[in-house]
Amino acid sequence: MNSTEQADPPPLYVAREPVFPKRVKGEFRTLKWVLMALMLGIYYLTPILRWDRGPALPDQAVLLDLANRRFFFFMIEIWPHEFYFVAGLLIMAGLGLFLFTSAAGRVWCGYACPQTVWTDLFILVERWVEGDRNARIRLLRQNWNFEKFRKRITKWVLWLLIAVATGGAWVFYFTDAPTLAKALLTGTAHPVAYTTIAVMTLTTFGFGGFAREQICIYACPWPRIQAAMIDEDTLTIVYREWRGEPRGKLKKGQPITADQGDCIDCNACFAVCPMGIDIRDGQQLECITCGLCIDACNEMMDKVGKPRGLIGYMALKDENEERAGGHPRNVWKHIFRPRTLLYFTLWAGIGVGLVVALFMRSPIDFNVTPNRDPLYVIQGDGTVRNIYTLRLRNKAGDDTTFRVSIVGADGKPVDGLGVVLEGQDANTVTVQPDFTLSQRLYLEAAPGTDLATGDRTNLTLWIEDVGSTDRASAGTVFNGTSNN
């Protein structure tokens, strides 16, 4: 090659090598099965749960009613002005990720991330149809024939059914599930529903069936962020190379020599890894700490009569202690340390605050806004009228009648002041269930009173539920003729 010529730079992304994880049994695999079944069950079944809120409200237990701008969660209803509850839950979710990552590494990625859960499900289907690791590798390499065509089509159809169910379950969270299901089957649903299902189907089918570990490596930002969350006290999956090296193959009928480590170089840890990495190469960005390599290695150690734990969870702070033959610190001392306790305190504090705010919410929600143009109106008989807009929200499931009254800043009735609700026969108004009423309100001061001839007078408006003892108040002002 000419000295002035330069070699082509290496590609930014290498071609994907398909990963075919081998089936493994063990406590971590069992834990993943349990969590997968639990989370998929919650996701698919939640929209069909019912919760009786009365005849005027939807009876779906969990419903994001975007059309009416409200969120139902069993007995709880969140209105748009209460979005701080949603913001608080999102903050708790973020702090929860920080907490669990600081304590035990990427346990979210390994056990609870939707990408991991659905990929596990797709791999399970793939194993049912095509066989375990070696059979799937052979099928990949063989030429297309009837067997390969049949197995691939069967697998893709099953994947597609799962993906459609995933997209269908997603849209059921935003409207009444039975009603939407009937509309979808009869072709009368809104195009947005079909579009959303199609997008969710394609992304689930592509991400869980084909992209798999590529989403974790290239698309997800969390592997990069986690570096700031992990320290030497964090429990993470480690290959104890001081015990396993020098590794060597175990030949049948030959004992392990004294100068050989416990690792028999069987590659079982690599074969079961859904990310296609070898944990013996050290800490890697791709590792999602799912623990399957631990199960595989422990199974192999049992077979060769070696102690378990060649691969296991360990804090890096304990590495030197273990190398010297000592015992690591108690695992709880790594989990309960100042950093994780701080995250937990913040997380729990926000949670307690949200619960307190939730149960301290007033059952009556209203606001009153004075009309600024004009500030007051003088009637033909000299009465001074102020005009207000009263917005009154009925959070109950039935028609509710509210009484409106007014008192002074000292809490005592104001002489010569009348309350008039436009279009109402008295100072009461009935509001439909789960509805916000915008009502014109007039406060009228009798001629010659201090209220009528004064400047600005602070008042308190009270709203009372006629059928119960619930009441709420808000401050406002009355503008007299001296306020110019």
N, C-alpha and C positions, 0 to 999 in steps of 0.2 A: 504494500500500500504506500502511496506517495506520502512523504513526511508532512506535506501541507494538508493532506486530507485528514478529516476527523471522523471518528466512528459515530454512527448514529446514536443519539441519546437513548437511554432505556425508556420504554413506554411508561406512561404515567400509571396506567392500569394494566395488570397482567390478565391474560385470558382466564376465565373462570374454570377451575377444575371441579367437576361435580363431586359433592361430598355425599357419601352413602354411610351414615352411621350404623354401626352394628348394634343389634339388640343386646341389652345388658339387664341384669337383675341386681337389685340392691336397695338400700334404704333411700338413697337420693333419687333413684329412678322411681321408686314407689311414691315418694313425696311429690315428684313431678306429676305422676299419674293422678294422684288425689287432687292436687291443685288445679290441674288441667280440667278434670271433670267438674270440679266445683265452679271454676270461673266460666267455663263454657255453659254449664247449667244455668248460672245466674244470667249470663248474657242472653241466651236463647229463650229462657222461660219467664224472665221478669216482665216483659210486655203483656203476658196473658194473665198476670195476677190482677185481681179485682179488689176494690176498696170502696165501700158504700159511703158516699158523701151527700146523699140526698138526690132528689129527682132532677135538680137544676144543674148539677155539676157532673163532670165525667167520673166514671167509676173505675178507671184504670189506675192501678196503684202507683205506678211511676210514669209520669207523662210530662214531656217538654212541650207545652202548648204554646208554640211560637205565634200562632195566629192571634191568640188572646193575651200573649205576653205574660205567661205565668208558668210556674213549675210546680207539679204535684209530686210529692213523695210520701205515700201512705197518708198519715194524718196531717202532714205539713204542706202548706201552700206558700210559695214564694212569689211575690209580686215584683214588677220591674223596679220599683223604687227600693226594693230590698235586695238588690244585686250584691250588696256587700256580703251576704251569706255565701253566694257563689264564689266571690273573690276570696273569702276566708277559706273555703274548701280548697281552692286552687293553691293558696299559700301553704295550707297544711299538706297537700300532696307534694309540693316541692320540698318542704322541710322533712317530710317522711322519706323522700328519696335520699336527701342528705344524711338523715339519721341511719338508714339501713346500709347505705354505701359506706359510711364511716365505720360502721360496726362490722359488717361482713361482706364488703366488696360489692360486686355487681349481682346481688341476689335478685334484684328486680328483673334484670336482663335474663337471668338464668331460670326464673321460676314463674314470673307474673306478667312479663311484657307480652302484649298481644301478638307481636311478631313471633316470639318464642312459642307461645301457646298454639297458634294456628300452624306454625311450621311443624311442631311436634305431632299435631293431628294429621297433617298431610303426609309426614314420614310414616306414621302408623298405617295409613291407607296404602301407601306405596309398599310397605313391607308385607301387608296382607296380600296384595296383588302380585308383586314381583319376587317376593322372597327376601331373605336377609341380605346382608352386605355383599357377600361373594356372588350370590345369584343376580343381584342388581348390577354389579360391575360387569358380569358376563353378558347380561342382556344389553347393556350400553354398548359393548364392543362388538356384538354380533351384528351381522347384516340384517336388513329388514326382511322379515318373513312373517308367516301367519301368526306364529306365537308372539313375536315382538309386537306386531300390530295389535293383536287382541289384548295383550296386557297393557300396552300404553293407552289404548282407547278406553279400556275399563278404568284405569287409574285416573285419566283426565276427566271422565264423566263423573266419577265419584268426587273428585276435587271440585268440579264445577257445581255439583249439587250442594256441597258444603259452602262454597263461595256464594251461591244464590241465597242459601239460608242465612248466611251472615249479613248480606245486604238487606234481605227482607226483614230480619230482626232489627236492624238498625233503624229503618224508617218507622217501625212500629212504636218506637219510643217517642215519636213526634205527633202521633194522632192515634185515635182509638184503634187498637189492633184488630179486633174482629171486623169492624166496619171497613178498614183499609184492606184487610185480607180478601174480603168479598169483592171489593171494588177492583183489586188487582187481578183476581181470577176472572172477572167479567169484562175486563178491559175498560172500565170506567174511571179508574183512578187518575189523579192529576199527573200530567207528564213529568213534573218534578219528582214524583215518587218513583216512576220507572227509571228516570235518569239517575237518581241517587242509587237505586238498587244496581243498575248497570255498572256505575263507577265503583261501588263497593265490591261487586262481584269480580270485576276485572282486576282490581288491586289485590284482593284476597287471593285470587287464583294465581296471579303473577308473583306476588311477594312470598306467599307460603309454599307455592309449588316449584318455582324456578329461581327466584332471586335469593331467597333464604338468607344464608349468612352474609350475602353481599349487602343487604339492607343494614345489618348491624355494623359492618365494616365501613361502608362508604356513605350511607344515607343518614344514619343516626348520629347525632352530636354527643350522646351521652358517654361513649367510650373516651372521648377527649375531656369532657367535663369531669369525669370521675377521678382523673388524676389529682384534681385539687381536693377531692373528698377523702382520699386514701392516705394514711400515714403508716408508720411502722407498727402501730398497735392494731391496725385493721386486720381482721381475719380474712385470709384469702387462700386460694388453692395453690399448694406448693409441692413440687417434687423434691423430696429430701435426697439431693444428689450425694451428700456425704455418706448416706447409707446405701444408696443404690449403685454408686460407681466404685470400681469400673464394672460396667454392665457386661454381660456375656450370655450367649445362647445356652440354654439348658438342654443338653443332649440326653436322649432316653438312655437310662441305665447308668449314667455317669453322675456322680455326686457333685455338688457345688464346691469348688475349691475355696481355700481360706482367703486367697487374695481376690476373690470375685465378690462384687457387691450383690445386693438383693435383687436388683433389676435383671431379669432374664431376657430383656430386649424382645419381649413377645409382641410389642406394639399394640397391646390390647387397649391402652389408654388412648392411643391415636385413632384406633378403629371405631371407638364409640363416640368420639368427639363430634358434635353437630357443626362445629366451626371448622373442622378439618385441620386442627393444629396439634402439635406435640407438646404437652405440658412440660416435658423434660427439657425443652429449650428455654425454660424460664418464663418470667412474667411477660405476657403479650397482650397487645391491645385487643386482639380478637377474642380472648377468653371471656366467657360470660359466667364463669363460676357456677356452672350447673351441677357439678359434682359427679357426672357420669364416669369420668376418668377414675374417680375414687372407687366407685363400685367395681369397675372393671379390674383395677389393680388389686383391690382387696380380694376379689374372687380368685385371681391368679396366685396371690400370696398364700391363700388357703390351700390351693392345690399343691404348691411346692413346699408347704410346711414352714413358711416364713411368717413373721409377725405382720399384721396389718399396719396400715398407715404410711407406707412408702410414699403414697400421694395422699394428701389430706389438707384440711384447713389448718392454717397456722399463721400467727402474727410474725412479721419479719423481725420484730424485736427479740423473738425467742430463738432465732436461727443460731446465734453463737452459743447459746445455752445448750441447745440440742446437739450441736456439733461436738461440744465438749462432753457429751454424755449425760448432761443434767436433765432436769424435768422442766417443761415450759410452765409459765404462769397459768393460774386458773383462767379458763376461758372467759368467765364472767368479769374478771378484772380488765380484760381487754375491751369487753362490750360496755361496761359501766365505767367510763372515764370522763374527765371534764368536758371533752368535746361532744361526746354523744349525749351526756346529761344536759348540756346547753341546748342542743337540738331538740331533745325530748321536752325540756321545759318550755321552749318556744312553741313547739307543736302542741303540747297539752294546754298551754295557756290560751292559744288561739281557739282550740277546741272548746275549752270551758267557756270562753267568752262568747262564742257562737251559740252554745247551748243556753247560756243565761239570757242572751239577747233574744233568742228564739222564744223562750217561754215568758219573757217580760214584754213581748210585743202587745201593744194595746189592741183589743178586739175591735176597736173603732178607729178607723183611719180617715182623716179628713184634713183639708186645709182651706183657709179663707183668705181671699185676696181683695183688698179695697180697690174700687175703681178710682183711678187717678185723674180722669178727665170726664166730667168735672169732679172736683173734690167733694162737693155737696150740691144739692138741689133744694131750692126754697119752693115749697108747695104754695098753692093759692091761699091757704089758711095760715101761712107763716110757719108751718112745720118744716124743719130742716131734715132732709133725707140724705143719708149716705148709702151708696150702692156697693155691693160686694158680690164676688163670685165664690160660691161654696161648692167645693168638690168633695163629695161624700162617697166612700167606698164601703159596700156591704160585703164582708168576707164570709158571711154565713151561707148556708145552702138553701135558705128559704127567704121569702119576702120579709123585710125587717122595717119597722117603723121607728124613726128617730125623732126626738123632741129637741128643738133648738131654743136655748135661753141665753141671756146676757147678764153679766154682773160687772161691777166696777173693779178697779184694780185691787180694792180692799176686800173683794169677795162678796160685797153686799149688793142687793138689787139697786138699780139706778132709777130714780123717780123721773117720770115723764119720758121714758124711752120705750118705744115699741119695736117689736120684731115682726116683720112681714116676709113671708116666703111667697115669691111670685107663683101664681097658679094654684096655691094651696089655701084651704079654708081656715087653717089654724097654723100654729107654729110647729107642726109636725109634717114629716114627709116620709113616704114609703119608698124604699129602694129595692130593686130586684136583686135576687141572689147573685153573688159574684159579679157585681156590676158597679161601675163608678158613675155616679150621677153628678152632673154639673147643674147647679141650681142658683138662680138669681135671688139674693137676699137683700132686704132693705132694713136699715135701722133708722127709725124716725124719732127725732127729739121734738117735744112739744114747744110751741113758740114761747119765748121769754125765759126759758130755763137756762141755767148755767151751761148745760151741755150744748144747747143750740147757739148761744151767743159766745161761747168760749173759743179757744184755739184748738188744741188737740187733746183729746181725753183718752187715756189708756183704758181698754175694756178687756174682758175675758169672755170668749164665746164657749159655751158648753153644748156638747152633743150627747144625748142620753138615749140608750136603747130602751124603748118603752116596755118591751117584754122581758127585760132583765135588769140587773143592777149595773151593767157596764156603762161607763161614761168616760168622756175625754174632753180636754179643753185646749184652747189655743188663744194666744193673745192677738189683739188687733187694736185699731184706733178709730175714734170718731172725730171727724173734722167739723168744727163749728164755723160760724160766719166770720170769726176773727182770724181764721187761718187763710190768708190771702197770698 
